[in-house]
């Protein structure tokens, strides 16, 4: 194509054309995602790092006894009954639980009726004034 400045090549530049980006790609084992327009890389994501714990926030229908099915003390992780959800007659319909479990442990082993589950990977257990370290864990 001529633009008055001589010939210009209109080929698409790929990540392999930029040496430092190619090296970064190779270092991270080509952790690329293809876009929907033909498989070209469109962004890079950091490799997944293993975390020590999973922080859970969920509901359980066991309002009379929302404790876990198994004892958590051997795992060294806490749980708290944060609050309750009520129906229109002000009857409790769900207990809201906050807990930590080690990565790889299935929540359903401890609360088999858990639902509306939200998770966050983390590497440490954070205690606060609202969620203090339980006496039974010491």
Secondary structure, DSSP 8 states (H G I E B T S, - for coil): -B-SSSB-------GGGSHHHHHHHHHTTT-EEE-TTTS-EEEE-------SEEEEEEEES--S--S-SS-SGGGT--EEEEEEEE-TTS-EEEEEEEEEEETT--GGGT-TT-EEEEEEEESS----SSS---GGG-
